[in-house]
Each structure stands twice: as structure tokens, then as C-alpha cells.
């Protein structure tokens, strides 16, 4: 049964990789969604379409402004083995809009890292293997080795933002619109530094 389960997981990941897209293709789809008043996934509500338009603008701004410091870049360049970052996302997701440009900057600067994206609602079996506290939270990064075996997972938020969310939920229950706005302001102030630090910490754990 255990071998059979592993095989099923491998098949689901392989199928996702085969249908994955690059960050540039994802950006083009985001532009198309924005221009044609649509979004990814089966739900086509005005709210989700509005989030998608906002997220596209955020991503384009971050594409121009995110920088990786020299020390961190040196560590990324010291990665010895090839790694694929398979990230589960959706166009309307605010956290994804803040996270994906940073991951892309890292991947662009690091020859050993390849970034691939898939939509959550097109791959329910995949996201259900990588739930966060029982929820289909995104973005979810699945790091794979050269044989497409899972090395680690990360997400849906960088560690500092994740703590903010947990602390707020413990005190107030559900996240409020005001808190979500505060979270976006935190992302803007952090400028991707926490995401970069998280990825380096996880990659350093793989070193012999």
C-alpha cells in the first residue's frame, strides 16, 4: 500500500509538471484576465476579477522593484543540485501576487532553480496532498529534486506573515478586511526579504 501511495503521488506531481507554465506565461495570462474582466478558476465573481486586476498591477510593480542582496545571491548560486519549484496558485490570490515575483527573481538569478506554476482548481488532487492546516491555502511551493521527488514544501505565506495571521486568528477568529490590508502593507514594507530568507533556510537544510 505504501509503494502504491508513493506511485500515486509521483503520478499526480508528474501530471502537474506536464501542464505547468512559466512565470512569464502566467504574467501574460494575468494580463489577459485583467483586460477581459476574467480570472482563473471556476468562480467568476466581480470580487475575484477585481482582485486579479489589482494583483496584476502588484506583480508588474514587484517585477521592477524586487532585488536580491549580494550575500543571499551568493548562497543561491552555491546550490549544487537542480531543484524545481512547483508552485500552486490562482490569479485572484493576494498572497500569490506578493510571493511569485520574489520566487521568480530568485529562479531567474539561480541556474539550478526552475520555477513552474499550476492553478489550484485545475489540480485538486495535487493541492489535497499539500494542505495547510487542512485548508487548500495558496500559494504553495513544492520543491522537487532531479527525480521529481519532494524535498520540502513552503507556503502559503512567509514565516513572519504566517505568524501575523495565526496570532490574529487566535485573538479574533476569521481574518478581517482591515487585517488583510495590513498584511499587504507588511509585504510592501518587507520587500521580499522574509521570502528570500525562508528559501535560503530551507535550501541550506538540504546541504550535506
C-alpha positions in Angstrom: 0.0 0.0 0.0 2.8 2.4 0.9 4.5 1.8 -2.5 1.2 2.3 -4.3 0.7 5.6 -2.4 4.1 6.8 -3.4 3.4 5.9 -7.1 0.1 7.8 -7.0 1.8 10.9 -5.6 4.5 10.7 -8.2 1.9 10.4 -11.0 0.0 13.4 -9.7 3.2 15.5 -9.5 4.2 14.4 -13.0 0.9 15.4 -14.4 1.1 18.8 -12.8 4.6 19.4 -14.1 3.5 18.4 -17.6 0.7 21.0 -17.5 2.7 23.7 -15.7 3.5 27.1 -17.1 6.4 29.5 -16.7 6.2 32.8 -14.7 6.2 34.8 -17.9 3.3 32.8 -19.3 1.5 33.3 -16.0 2.0 37.0 -16.3 0.7 37.0 -19.8 -2.4 35.1 -18.6 -2.8 37.6 -15.8 -2.8 40.5 -18.3 -5.4 38.7 -20.4 -7.6 38.1 -17.4 -7.3 41.8 -16.5 -8.1 43.1 -19.9 -11.0 40.7 -20.4 -12.5 41.0 -17.0 -12.0 37.4 -16.0 -10.0 35.4 -13.5 -8.6 31.9 -13.1 -10.8 29.1 -11.7 -14.5 28.3 -12.0 -15.7 31.2 -9.9 -16.0 34.4 -12.0 -17.2 36.9 -9.4 -16.7 40.7 -9.6 -14.7 40.5 -6.3 -12.3 37.9 -7.7 -12.0 39.7 -11.0 -11.2 42.9 -9.1 -8.5 41.1 -7.0 -7.0 39.7 -10.2 -6.7 43.2 -11.8 -5.1 44.5 -8.6 -2.7 41.5 -8.4 -1.5 42.0 -11.9 -0.6 45.6 -11.1 1.2 44.5 -7.9 3.2 41.8 -9.8 4.3 44.2 -12.5 5.5 46.7 -9.8 7.3 44.0 -7.9 8.9 42.6 -11.1 10.6 46.0 -11.4 11.5 46.7 -7.8 12.4 43.4 -6.1 16.1 43.0 -5.6 18.2 40.1 -4.1 21.1 41.2 -2.0 24.6 40.0 -2.9 25.0 37.8 0.2 21.8 35.9 -0.5 22.5 35.7 -4.2 25.9 34.1 -3.5 24.2 31.5 -1.3 21.6 30.7 -4.0 24.4 30.4 -6.6 26.1 27.8 -4.4 23.3 25.3 -4.8 24.8 22.2 -6.3 21.8 20.2 -7.5 18.9 21.1 -9.7 15.7 21.9 -8.0 12.2 22.6 -9.4 9.9 24.9 -7.5 6.3 23.8 -8.5 4.0 26.5 -7.1 0.2 26.1 -6.8 -1.5 29.4 -7.3 -4.6 31.3 -8.6 -4.8 34.7 -10.3 -7.1 36.2 -7.6 -4.8 35.3 -4.6 -3.3 38.4 -2.9 -0.5 36.4 -1.2 0.5 34.8 -4.5 0.8 38.2 -6.2 3.3 39.2 -3.5 5.2 35.9 -3.4 5.5 34.9 -7.0 7.6 37.9 -8.2 10.1 37.2 -5.5 10.4 33.5 -6.3 10.8 34.4 -9.9 13.6 36.8 -9.2 15.4 34.1 -7.3 14.9 31.5 -10.0 16.0 33.9 -12.7 19.2 34.5 -10.9 19.8 30.9 -9.9 20.7 28.5 -12.7 19.9 25.4 -10.6 16.3 26.5 -9.7 13.4 26.2 -12.2 10.1 27.8 -11.4 6.9 26.3 -12.6 3.3 27.3 -11.9 -0.1 25.5 -11.9 -3.6 26.6 -11.0 -5.0 25.1 -7.8 -8.5 24.5 -9.1 -7.2 22.6 -12.1 -5.3 20.3 -9.9 -7.4 19.4 -6.8 -5.6 16.1 -6.2 -2.3 18.0 -6.1 -3.3 20.6 -3.6 -5.1 18.0 -1.5 -1.7 16.3 -0.9 -0.2 19.6 0.4 -2.9 21.1 2.6 -2.1 23.8 5.2 -3.9 23.1 8.5 -6.5 21.2 6.5 -7.0 24.0 4.0 -6.3 24.4 0.3 -4.2 27.5 1.0 -2.1 29.1 -1.7 0.4 29.9 -2.9 2.0 26.5 -2.0 5.6 25.8 -3.1 6.6 22.2 -3.6 10.4 21.8 -4.0 11.4 18.8 -6.2 14.7 17.1 -6.8 16.0 16.0 -10.2 13.8 12.9 -10.0 10.7 15.0 -9.1 10.7 13.7 -5.5 9.5 16.1 -2.9 12.3 17.8 -0.9 10.2 20.2 1.1 7.2 22.5 0.9 6.6 26.1 1.8 3.7 28.5 2.0 1.2 29.9 1.7 3.0 32.9 3.4 6.5 33.8 4.6 7.2 32.9 8.2 6.6 36.4 9.6 3.4 36.9 7.7 2.2 33.4 8.7 2.8 34.3 12.4 0.8 37.5 12.0 -2.1 35.5 10.5 -2.0 32.9 13.3 -1.8 35.5 16.0 -4.7 37.5 14.6 -6.9 34.3 14.1 -6.2 33.3 17.7 -7.4 36.6 19.0 -10.2 37.4 16.5 -11.2 34.3 14.6 -11.6 35.0 10.9 -9.3 37.5 9.1 -11.0 40.9 8.6 -10.6 43.2 5.6 -8.6 45.6 7.7 -6.2 42.9 8.7 -5.8 41.8 5.0 -5.0 45.3 4.1 -2.4 45.5 6.9 -0.9 42.2 5.6 -0.5 43.7 2.2 1.2 46.7 3.7 3.6 44.4 5.5 4.5 42.7 2.2 5.2 46.1 0.7 7.5 47.1 3.6 9.3 43.8 3.7 10.2 43.9 0.0 10.6 40.1 -0.3 13.3 39.8 2.4 11.4 37.3 4.5 10.6 35.1 1.5 14.3 35.1 0.4 15.4 34.2 4.0 12.8 31.4 4.2 14.0 29.9 0.9 17.7 30.1 1.9 16.9 28.4 5.3 15.1 25.5 3.6 17.8 25.1 0.9 20.6 25.2 3.5 18.9 22.2 5.2 19.5 20.2 2.1 23.2 20.7 2.2 25.3 17.7 3.2 
